[in-house]
Amino acid sequence: MNGDTDSLPRPLTGSARMIYLATFLFFAWGFATVLIDTLIPKLKSLFALSYTEVMLTQFCFFLGYFVFSLPAAQIVARLGYIRAIVLGLGVMAAGCLLFSPAAALGLYPGFLFALFVMAAGITMLQVAANPFIAVLGPEHSASSRLTLAQAFNSLGTTIGPLVGAWLILGTGTAALAPGLSPAALAAIRKAQAYNLQLPFLGIAATLAVVALIFWIRRNAVHRPAEELNAEQTTRLRLREHPRLLLGAVSIFVYVGAEVSIGSLMVNYLMQPTVLGISAMNAGRLISLYWGGAMIGRFIGSAVLRRLPPGTVLAACAVGAAILAAASSSTSGTIAAVTIIAVGLCNSIMFPTIFTIALEGLGVNTPKGSGILCMAIVGGAIIPVITGSAADAFGLSLALLVPAVCYLWIATYGILAWRGLRAVPQSGGR
């Protein structure tokens, strides 16, 4: 470990302004991540893709969490929080810049590679920023700071679709005319792909400025020197921690269900049997889906102080499953409202599953967090399955895939409420 002493686990002291900077990171990656939802219908029409093929965007993006989570944890341990954040911002900005050559070439794999690189940077930010903001102040107010940061993440996912609808979907999603020569087709794709790079270039410029600010203030916080504890050498056996093991499965299916619905929503709402609206208007409605998650997070924070987390998790998951199934079996406004309302039920699931899964891990908590972070790869797998179902059976029936995912989460909540073991019966680790 080098001279950046902010990588140790004791509370940091220093400038309170770092809290605001760290909170902005949550907004930034939420904003960038949700732009993919408006990117999907544009790429689908531009490259004449099936739903399975276009869901490779989510596959490449969320695969990054599985590939980079553990390496990111090692980098954070070596560089410290702030330098790792600067590195993560740089990698994320590089991924955004790669949209420019992808657009210039008019190649779908170029966009997939750009998303994969961007995901590597976001993974680094997630691994570094969550513990960093937790230690930027007194221990008793750590959850308050994390809740505020998560609310700003939801704010980013609410605003992102509005910007994406304007900049990405504003030119429409009509399929290219058949019978075009390869040269004409390539020229049209390059011209339309040009609009896709603009929001990501803006994000890259913003990230570069934020990275510079973090670098300038890299010595603004300090931590007293201390020895690392047994946390580094303690082994974590998943079979001895059923809450963690089943919690990882729950994170996997939750992220997959949430991303599947958000990714297909524009095309779903555009269907004549649902709302029959334009791509731009459908893209704007995605903000209601993510905005519901933001509102539900504030409501849930109050409810969770009064009710067991397992009970609240099960209730929200059952509600999400019912809403998804109801949308699948109806049409018109009812189908639209019920699928958008799933966002409200999604709100408390991710942090609540995390809290339940990490209970009783003690010094193994950081390692448990890394395992749960790797499980976010569900956002790569489940959407591809949902896309395949949409190709085979239609968009409406494809919503039953996330509905089944929510039923598993409800089962996990019930098991946690009934006392699913958090630690081995012997009490050892």
C-alpha positions in Angstrom: 0.0 0.0 0.0 1.4 3.4 -0.9 1.2 6.8 0.7 -2.5 7.3 0.0 -3.5 6.4 3.5 -7.2 6.9 2.8 -7.5 3.2 2.0 -7.7 2.0 5.6 -10.9 1.2 7.3 -11.1 3.9 10.1 -13.3 7.0 9.7 -11.8 9.7 7.7 -11.4 13.3 8.8 -11.0 16.3 6.6 -13.0 18.5 4.2 -16.8 18.0 4.3 -16.8 19.0 0.6 -15.6 15.5 -0.3 -19.1 14.2 0.7 -20.7 16.3 -2.0 -18.1 15.2 -4.6 -18.6 11.6 -3.7 -22.4 11.9 -3.8 -22.1 13.4 -7.3 -20.5 10.1 -8.4 -23.7 8.2 -7.6 -25.6 10.7 -9.8 -23.1 10.4 -12.6 -23.1 6.6 -13.0 -26.9 6.4 -12.5 -27.3 9.0 -15.3 -24.9 7.2 -17.7 -26.3 3.7 -17.0 -29.9 4.6 -17.7 -29.0 6.2 -21.0 -28.6 2.6 -22.3 -32.4 2.2 -22.0 -32.9 4.9 -24.6 -29.9 3.7 -26.7 -31.5 0.2 -27.1 -34.4 1.1 -29.4 -32.2 3.4 -31.5 -29.6 0.6 -32.0 -32.3 -1.9 -32.7 -33.7 0.1 -35.6 -30.4 1.3 -36.8 -28.8 -2.1 -37.2 -32.0 -4.1 -37.8 -31.5 -6.2 -34.6 -33.7 -8.7 -32.9 -34.5 -8.2 -29.3 -32.0 -10.9 -28.4 -29.3 -9.2 -30.3 -30.0 -5.7 -29.0 -29.9 -7.0 -25.4 -26.2 -7.7 -26.0 -25.9 -4.0 -25.0 -26.9 -4.8 -21.5 -24.9 -8.1 -21.6 -21.7 -6.3 -22.4 -22.3 -3.5 -19.9 -23.3 -5.7 -16.9 -20.7 -8.3 -17.7 -18.2 -5.6 -16.6 -19.4 -6.0 -13.0 -18.5 -9.7 -13.0 -15.2 -9.2 -14.7 -13.9 -6.1 -12.9 -15.4 -6.3 -9.3 -12.6 -8.3 -7.7 -9.7 -6.5 -9.6 -11.3 -3.2 -8.7 -11.3 -4.2 -5.0 -7.6 -5.0 -5.2 -6.9 -1.7 -7.0 -8.7 0.2 -4.2 -6.7 -1.6 -1.6 -3.5 -0.6 -3.4 -4.2 2.9 -4.5 -6.7 4.1 -1.8 -10.2 5.5 -2.3 -9.5 8.8 -4.0 -6.9 7.6 -6.5 -9.1 4.6 -7.4 -12.0 7.0 -7.9 -9.8 9.1 -10.3 -8.8 6.0 -12.2 -12.5 4.9 -12.4 -13.5 8.3 -13.7 -10.8 8.1 -16.3 -11.8 4.7 -17.5 -15.5 5.6 -17.6 -14.7 8.7 -19.6 -12.6 6.6 -22.0 -15.6 4.4 -22.6 -17.8 7.4 -23.3 -15.2 8.7 -25.8 -15.2 5.3 -27.6 -18.8 6.1 -28.8 -17.2 8.6 -31.2 -15.2 6.0 -33.3 -18.1 3.5 -33.0 -20.4 6.1 -34.5 -17.9 7.1 -37.2 -17.5 3.5 -38.2 -21.2 2.7 -37.9 -20.5 -0.7 -36.3 -22.7 -2.3 -33.6 -19.7 -4.2 -32.0 -18.0 -0.8 -31.6 -20.9 0.4 -29.3 -20.7 -2.9 -27.4 -17.0 -2.4 -26.7 -17.5 1.2 -25.6 -20.2 0.1 -23.1 -17.9 -2.7 -21.8 -15.1 -0.1 -21.1 -17.6 2.3 -19.6 -18.8 -0.5 -17.3 -15.2 -1.1 -16.1 -15.0 2.5 -14.9 -18.4 2.4 -13.2 -17.5 -0.8 -11.5 -14.3 0.9 -10.1 -16.4 3.8 -8.9 -19.0 1.6 -7.2 -16.3 -0.5 -5.4 -14.5 2.7 -4.2 -17.3 5.2 -3.7 -19.6 3.1 -1.5 -17.1 2.6 1.4 -15.6 6.0 0.8 -18.8 7.9 1.4 -19.5 5.7 4.4 -16.3 6.7 6.2 -16.5 10.4 5.3 -17.8 11.3 8.7 -19.1 9.8 12.0 -20.0 6.1 12.0 -23.5 6.8 13.4 -24.5 8.8 10.4 -22.9 6.6 7.7 -26.3 5.1 6.7 -27.7 8.6 6.3 -24.9 9.6 3.9 -25.3 6.4 1.9 -29.1 6.9 1.6 -28.6 10.4 0.4 -26.1 9.2 -2.2 -28.5 6.5 -3.4 -31.2 9.1 -3.7 -28.9 11.1 -6.0 -28.3 7.9 -8.0 -32.0 7.6 -8.5 -32.2 11.3 -9.5 -29.6 10.5 -12.2 -31.7 7.5 -13.5 -34.8 9.8 -13.5 -33.2 12.6 -15.5 -31.2 10.4 -17.8 -34.2 9.1 -19.9 -35.4 12.6 -20.5 -32.0 13.6 -21.9 -31.8 10.4 -23.8 -35.3 10.8 -25.3 -34.3 14.3 -26.5 -30.8 13.6 -27.8 -30.9 9.9 -28.9 -34.6 9.2 -29.7 -35.5 12.7 -31.0 -34.6 11.7 -34.6 -37.0 8.6 -34.4 -36.4 4.9 -34.5 -37.8 4.0 -37.9 -36.2 1.0 -39.6 -34.0 1.6 -42.6 -35.6 1.2 -46.0 -35.1 -2.3 -47.4 -33.2 -2.8 -50.7 -30.4 -0.3 -50.0 -26.9 -1.0 -51.3 -24.3 -1.8 -48.7 -22.6 1.5 -49.4 -25.8 3.5 -48.9 -26.7 1.5 -45.8 -23.3 2.2 -44.2 -23.6 5.9 -45.0 -27.1 6.2 -43.5 -26.0 4.3 -40.4 -23.0 6.6 -39.9 -25.2 9.6 -40.2 -27.7 8.4 -37.7 -25.1 7.0 -35.4 -23.6 10.5 -35.1 -26.5 11.6 -32.8 -25.7 8.7 -30.4 -22.3 10.0 -29.4 -23.3 13.5 -28.3 -24.6 12.7 -24.8 -21.7 10.4 -24.1 -19.1 13.0 -25.2 -20.8 15.4 -22.8 -20.5 12.9 -20.0 -16.9 12.3 -20.8 -16.1 16.0 -20.5 -17.9 16.3 -17.2 -16.1 13.2 -15.8 -12.8 14.7 -16.8 -13.5 17.8 -14.8 -14.7 15.8 -11.8 -11.6 13.6 -12.0 -9.4 16.7 -11.9 -11.2 18.1 -8.9 -10.7 14.7 -7.0 -7.0 14.7 -8.0 -6.5 18.2 -6.7 -8.2 17.3 -3.4 -6.6 13.9 -3.1 -5.0 15.0 0.2 -8.1 16.7 1.6 -8.9 13.8 3.9 -6.6 11.9 6.2 -6.7 8.8 8.3 -4.4 7.9 11.2 -1.9 5.2 10.4 -3.0 1.7 11.7 -2.4 -1.9 11.1 -4.7 -3.9 8.8 -6.8 -6.3 10.8 -7.6 -10.0 10.3 -10.1 -9.0 7.6 -7.6 -9.6 4.9 -6.8 -13.2 5.8 -10.2 -14.5 6.9 -11.7 -17.0 4.6 -15.3 -16.7 3.5 -17.2 -20.0 2.8 -20.5 -19.3 1.0 -22.0 -22.6 2.1 -21.7 -21.5 5.7 -23.6 -18.3 5.0 -26.9 -19.1 3.4 -28.1 -15.5 3.7 -25.2 -14.3 1.6 -25.4 -17.2 -0.9 -29.1 -16.8 -1.5 -28.7 -13.0 -1.3 -26.3 -13.1 -4.2 -28.8 -15.1 -6.2 -31.4 -12.4 -5.3 -29.2 -9.6 -6.5 -28.6 -11.5 -9.7 -32.3 -11.9 -10.5 -33.2 -8.4 -9.2 -30.8 -6.5 -11.4 -31.8 -8.7 -14.3 -35.5 -8.0 -13.8 -35.0 -4.3 -13.3 -32.8 -3.9 -16.4 -35.0 -6.1 -18.5 -38.1 -4.0 -17.9 -36.2 -0.7 -18.3 -34.6 -1.9 -21.6 -37.8 -3.1 -23.3 -40.1 -0.4 -22.0 -39.7 2.1 -25.0 -40.5 -0.6 -27.5 -43.3 -2.0 -25.2 -45.0 1.4 -24.8 -44.7 2.1 -28.6 -46.8 -0.9 -29.4 -50.3 -0.1 -30.8 -51.8 -2.5 -28.2 -50.2 -0.5 -25.3 -49.9 3.3 -25.9 -48.8 3.5 -29.6 -46.7 6.6 -28.9 -43.5 7.8 -30.5 -40.1 6.7 -29.4 -39.3 10.1 -27.9 -42.5 10.1 -25.8 -41.9 6.5 -24.7 -38.4 7.4 -23.7 -39.6 10.2 -21.5 -42.0 7.8 -19.7 -39.0 5.7 -18.6 -38.2 8.6 -16.2 -41.4 7.7 -14.4 -40.2 4.1 -14.0 -36.9 5.3 -12.4 -38.5 8.2 -10.6 -40.8 5.8 -8.9 -37.7 4.1 -7.5 -36.5 7.4 -6.2 -39.8 8.2 -4.4 -40.1 4.7 -3.1 -36.6 4.9 -1.6 -37.6 7.8 0.6 -40.8 6.1 1.6 -39.0 2.8 2.2 -36.4 4.4 4.5 -39.2 5.3 6.9 -41.1 2.0 6.6 -37.9 0.0 7.2 -37.5 1.6 10.6 -40.8 0.1 11.7 -41.1 -3.2 9.9 -38.7 -6.2 9.5 -36.7 -5.8 6.2 -37.6 -9.3 5.1 -41.3 -8.5 5.3 -40.9 -5.3 3.4 -38.8 -7.0 0.7 -41.3 -9.8 0.3 -44.2 -7.4 0.0 -42.5 -5.2 -2.6 -41.4 -8.2 -4.6 -44.9 -9.7 -4.7 -46.2 -6.3 -5.7 -43.7 -6.1 -8.6 -44.5 -9.6 -9.7 -48.3 -8.9 -9.7 -47.8 -5.6 -11.6 -45.5 -7.2 -14.3 -48.0 -10.1 -14.8 -50.9 -7.6 -14.9 -49.2 -5.6 -17.6 -48.4 -8.7 -19.5 -52.1 -9.8 -19.6 -53.7 -6.4 -20.3 -53.4 -3.7 -22.9 -53.7 0.1 -23.3 -53.2 2.5 -20.4 -53.5 -0.3 -17.8 -50.6 -2.2 -19.3 -48.5 1.0 -19.4 -49.3 2.2 -15.9 -48.7 -1.2 -14.3 -45.3 -1.8 -15.9 -44.2 1.8 -15.0 -45.4 1.2 -11.4 -43.0 -1.7 -11.0 -40.3 1.0 -10.5 -41.9 2.0 -7.2 -41.7 -1.6 -5.9 -38.1 -1.9 -7.1 -37.0 1.0 -4.9 -36.0 -0.8 -1.6 -35.0 -4.2 -3.1 -31.3 -3.7 -3.9 -30.3 -2.1 -0.6 -32.5 -4.3 1.5 -31.2 -7.5 -0.1 -27.7 -6.2 0.5 -28.4 -5.5 4.2 -30.0 -8.9 4.8 -27.2 -10.8 2.9 -24.4 -9.1 4.8 -25.9 -9.6 8.3 -23.6 -11.5 10.6 -20.5 -11.5 8.4 -18.4 -9.4 10.7 -14.9 -8.9 9.4 -15.9 -10.7 6.2 -18.4 -7.9 5.3 -16.1 -6.4 2.6 -15.6 -9.8 0.9 -19.4 -10.4 1.1 -20.0 -7.0 -0.5 -17.6 -8.0 -3.4 -19.5 -11.2 -4.0 -22.8 -9.3 -4.1 -21.3 -6.8 -6.5 -20.3 -9.6 -8.8 -23.9 -10.8 -8.8 -24.9 -7.6 -10.6 -23.9 -9.6 -13.7 -27.6 -10.7 -13.7 -28.1 -7.4 -15.6 -26.2 -9.1 -18.4 -27.9 -12.5 -18.4 -31.6 -12.0 -17.6 -32.2 -9.3 -20.2 -30.8 -11.6 -23.0 -33.2 -14.3 -21.8 -36.1 -11.8 -21.7 -35.1 -10.6 -25.2 -35.2 -14.2 -26.5 -38.6 -14.6 -25.0 -39.7 -11.4 -26.7 -38.5 -12.7 -30.1 -40.3 -16.0 -29.6 -43.5 -15.0 -27.8 -43.8 -11.2 -28.0 -43.0 -8.3 -25.6 -46.1 -8.8 -23.4 -45.4 -12.5 -22.6 -41.7 -11.7 -22.1 -42.6 -9.6 -19.0 -43.3 -12.9 -17.3 -39.5 -13.5 -17.1 -38.9 -10.6 -14.7 -42.2 -11.5 -12.9 -40.7 -14.9 -12.0 -37.5 -13.2 -10.8 -39.6 -11.1 -8.4 -41.2 -14.2 -7.0 -37.8 -15.6 -6.1 -37.0 -12.3 -4.3 -40.2 -12.6 -2.4 -39.2 -16.1 -1.3 -35.8 -14.8 -0.1 -37.6 -12.0 1.9 -39.9 -14.6 3.5 -36.9 -16.9 4.4 -35.1 -13.9 5.9 -38.1 -12.9 7.9 -38.5 -16.5 9.2 -34.9 -16.5 10.4 -32.7 -17.8 7.6 -29.3 -18.4 9.2 -26.9 -15.5 8.9 -23.8 -17.3 10.2 -22.8 -20.9 10.9 -24.6 -22.6 13.8 -21.2 -23.1 15.5 -20.7 -19.3 15.4 -17.4 -19.6 13.6 -16.3 -18.1 10.3 
